[in-house]
């Protein structure tokens, strides 16, 4: 990463100047600028608050270090927001974008089908579709599509050839069915033993959006197939995730995928109604039976903005203002917005009995989604 003090100061000073020059402090743009500032600080500090660290006992797993670290997916999410922000900040984030794109390219699996795994050094964990989709999006958007086509084509080939399900979705793990290496045999054992099988709504939606960015004409058949899966997977026009907390993430991701691929507008109208009607009295959104949180609010607002833009509907500014005030009041100068449960890893899926839910949360991830949402309303 770039750790040049002059560069860091240059970018931070640019944002501070923009905040100070704003006549009205309580605006979407000011919240966006504050959020970007927190993300830039996290970048220069080495993403210490972003890494997901979990123990995997050497007595059970083939690891040399008990604690495994993962930050590929998280940094790809943040890079997506940096790309959004770059134009607003007069392309001052180019060095950060280049640095992060390089990191993602270098973090891929070098053996077998390649791809990316959530915990890169955990041999039992296969490369997965969610990481592949997120990395595809940001590398294409940041200008690396031509150079990285070979990195995407083999995992996609294996996914669509070997991991298709009868429900028109795909498995979340990228493992060839035939001629498996010893490591791929090990990964297959652990998919059936711990990680679980089946088409995951959140993952299918993410890959559909990635395919649209990557090459929508070439993958038109797969996109049509995946849209059919999403149309048949909603529960009263909301989509529940396997790997993320609550309905707002899966609903946002499904809305984004359907809109990007010119999907069914009736379903989108009903989905945005679900999000609007589930807002709390304080202007925020919440996980079931919990208080409103900044993360759930940002995810809902992202879904609403994308859906309304697709439908050509304007959002009532007075209605929207209540959500802006909620987010404004949740912000603090030290950490930005609060940490909230984001990733959920259900253990015991293959047996049909979920005995443990492993949780990942980070204030940086909340900052990321709030910043992305605020940018939509500038």
Secondary structure, 3 states (H helix, E strand, C coil): CCCCHHHHHHHHHHHHHHHHHCCCCCCHHHHHHHHHHHHHHHHHCCCCCCCEEEECCCCCCCCCCCEEEECHHHHHHHHHHHHHHHHHCCCCCHHHHHHHHHHHHHCCCCCCCCCCCCCCCCCCCCCEHHHHHHHHHHHHHCCCHHHHHHHHHHHHHHHHHHCECCCCCEECECCCCCCCCHHHHHHHHHHHHHHCCCECHHHHHHHHHHHHHHHCCCCHHHHHHHHHHHHCCCCCCCCCCCCECCCHHHHHHHHHHHHHCCCCHHHHHHHHHHHHHCCCCCCCEECCCCCEEHHHHHHHHHHHHHHHHHHCCCCCHHHHHHHHHHHHHHCECCCECCCCEEEEEEECHHHCCCCEEEEEECHHHHHHHHHHHHHHCC
